[in-house]
Amino acid sequence: MDRPLTPEYAKEIANAFVQTYYQSFDYGPRENLSSLYVPDNETSQMMFEGNLLRGQQAIVEKLKVIWS
């Protein structure tokens, strides 16, 4: 059964993602966040304090030291 992507369903998906992301970010280990990023340098990018991070490994390494 495929569920149509209604605004309500999209909000449900987004809320589940945010809850999962910040649960791992806040309570760790932050290495668990790596599965949410694609390894290549073009698909996964993150800007933090003016620095562009590219790729799964670089992003997760930064997340491990932010506010830890």
N, C-alpha and C positions, 0 to 999 in steps of 0.2 A: 504494500500500500504506500503510494507516494503521497506525501502531504503537500498541498500547494503552499508556496511561499507567500503567505499573507503578511501584512505588516505586524500582526500580533505574533505570528510564528517567527518572523525575523527578529523581533524583540526578545522572544524566548531564547532563541539561539544566541543572540548577543549577550544576554544576561548570563547564560550558562558559561559562555566563553570567558567573560570578565570575572565571574566568580572563580572559575578554575584557575585562570591566570594569576589573579591576586592571592589566592590561597597558596599557590606554589611560591609566588614572589615573597609573601609575608612570612610564611612558615617553613618554606624550603622543603627539600633542597632545591635551590634555583636551577640546578642542572636539569630538573624535570621539565623546564620550559623549553629545552632544546627541541623537543618534538613538535613544537608549534612554529618552528622556523625551518625554512628550506635551506640546505647547505650552500647553495650557490650564492655568489656575491651580488647578483643582480636582482634576484627575487626577494631576498630578505635583507632589508636595510633598516637602520634605526638612527635617528638623529638625537644626540644627547649633548646638551650644553655646547652646541655649535660644532660638534664632531660627528662625522658620518661614520657609522659602523656598518660593515658589509659582511653578510654571511652568518650562518648559524653560530659558528664557534666564537666569532668576535662579539656578537651580540650577547651570547650567554656568559662569556667571560666578563663583560661589562656589568651585566645584571648581577653577577655574583659579588661584585664589590660596591655596588650602589647601596648606600644606606645600610650597610651590614655591620 
